Amino acid sequence: MTNLPKKSGPENIAYKGRMIEIVEQPMIIGDKKRTFEKARRAPGTRLIIVKDEKVLISREHRTETNSFDYRLPGGKVFDSLSEYTDFLSGDGEILKEAERGAAKECVEEAGIQPNSLKHFLTANAGATIEWDLYFFIVEDFTELDAQSLEDGEVIETSWKSQQEIERIIFDDKMAEYRSVGALCKYFLKIKTPQKNTQKDV
């Protein structure tokens, strides 16, 4: 297909802050040249922590809405955009970094030491926003005495059943819709038996 956009040169960083940068990418579509623009942020993690058929949900004060919001525990993979940029220039595996970040956030936000994490899905933000969220399932863990929150963090956690989480979602009390989608997929997955694809011999 001749009309598919193709990169026609190196990207240009039009603006760089501590957490977000604006990237300009020259492209060519057929015989036309264009510049695509996107915002880039270092990736984050979210945790689906499961115990006795309940999921750990956090209730956190968010400065962007000046209100409390129900969320999945999680946070950043890298502490700054510069660390993420340095990582991209190397040959490291992003999933390993995301798992490391998820384990750290599990201890800090949830007060839980994970014994293992299973990558569940990666959710992209969209075409003009590069900000991936890595979702992990935690089923094997040790509960710690307390969270280890950073200054300014106000996070309460509680175990919720599927029905309770569905009510939170229906009542618009969970604003991060990528987490809503991940939870819906998780609940569908545990409800739907896996088909046996092996043929009888």
N, C-alpha and C positions, 0 to 999 in steps of 0.2 A: 504494500500500500504506500503510495507516494505521499499521501497527506498526513502520515503519522509524524508528530513532532520529533525532531532529533536535536540533541545538543550540538551547538556549533562553536563552543568555546568554553573556557573555564568560568565557574561561577564567580560572582562579585558580591562581597559582603557590603551592603549599602549602609547597614547600621548594626552595631553590636553592643548589647547590654550585658548585664550579669547573667540573666537567665534566657534571653531571647535575642535572636539576630534576624535581620531581614536579608534574604538571599535573592540576588538577581541572576537568572540563568539565561544566557543567549540561546535561542532555539531557531531552527529553520523548519518551515512547514511548506513542502513543495519548493517553490522558488521565493518564498517570502520569509523575511527575518523578523523575529519577535523576541521580546524579553519576557520571560515568565518570572513571577515574583512569588515568594512564599516566606512565611515566618517559620523559623526553626527553634525548637526548644529541646533540651536534653530529655531523654525518655524517662518514664516513670514506671512504678510497679503497683499492683493491687493484689490483695491476698484474699482468697476464699478459704477461710479456716473453718474446718468442719469437726463437730463433736456431737455424737448422739443425734444425728440427723438435724442438727441446728448449725447455723452459720454465724460467725462472730461479726457483728456490725458495729461500726463506730458512729458516734454522734459528735460532730466536730463543729466548732465555731469557725466560719469562713469569713475572712475580711472582705472578699469581693462582693458578698451579698449582705454582710453585716448581720448574719443570722446563723442559726444552727442547721446542719444538714446531715442526714444519715449517709454513710459512705462505707465502702470497703476499706479496711486498713491498708496503708501503702504510703509511698513517697517517691523520692527521686532515686534514680540509678547513679547519677553523678551530682556532686554538690554544686557544680557550676557549669555554665556553658563552655568555659575554657577547658575544663577537664574532659568534657564530651568531645570537643574539637580535637584535643590531643589524642584521644582514643581513636577517633576516626582516621587519623593520619598513620596509625599503626596497623597491626594485623591481629588484634584481639577479637574474641568472639563475644558479640553483644549479649547473647543469651546467658553466657556465664557471668557477665557483669550484672545483668538484670537479676539473676538468681542471688548473687552476692548482696545486691541492694535490697532485694525482697527479704532476705534473711535478717538483715540489719533492721529494716522497718518493722518486721514481725516482732522483734525484741522490744524496740523502742515504743511503737504505737500500741501494740496489742498485749505486751507483757508476756509473750510466748516465745520459747526457744524451739524453732523448728528442727526436727530430726531429719526431715526430708521435704523437698518441695517438688511438685510436678508442674511443668509448664502446661497451662491450659489453652491459652490463646494470646495472640498479639493483636491489639486494636489500634488501627491507624486513625488519625484525627481527620484527614481529608486531603484534598489535592493541594490546597494552598497553605496548609498548616502541617509541618512535620513535627509530630509529637506523639510517639508511640507509647502505649501502655502495655506492659507485660503482666499478664494475669497468671498467678500460680495457685495451685490447690495445696493446702497443708492439712494433712490428716494424722500425721505422726508427729507429736510435739510434747513438750514439757511446759506446763504453766508456771510462770515465775511469780514472785511475790507482788510485783508492781510493774507498771510501765516505766519507761525512761524517756520522758518527753523533753523536748527542747523548750527554751524560754519562749513564752507566748503561745504555746500549744495548749489548747483546751480540748481534750478528747476523752469521751466516756465510751466504754465498750459494753456490749451485752450480747448474749446468745439469743438468736431469733429463729423461729421455725419458718418453713417456706411460706406458710399462710401469713405469718406476721410480716415477713419481708414483702410479700405481694401487696399487703395492705399499705405498707409504707410507700411502695412505688405508686399504687393507685391514688394515694392521697397527696402525691407530688412532694414527698418529703425526702426524696433522693434525687438530687439535681444532676448528678454526673451520669449521663445516659449511656456512656460506654460501659460503666459498671452495671447499669440496669440490664443492658444487652448481655453482658457476660453472665450475670446471675440467671437470666432467663434461659440461656443456653445450658448452664450447669443444671438447672432444675429439669429441663427437658432431657438432658443426657442421663440423669440418674433415674428418671421415670421410664425411659424407653429402653427396653432390653436390647442388647447388641445382637444383631442377626448372625447366625452361624454361617460363615461363608465357605466352610470346608465341605467339599462334596463327599458323599458316601463312596467308599472304595468297593 
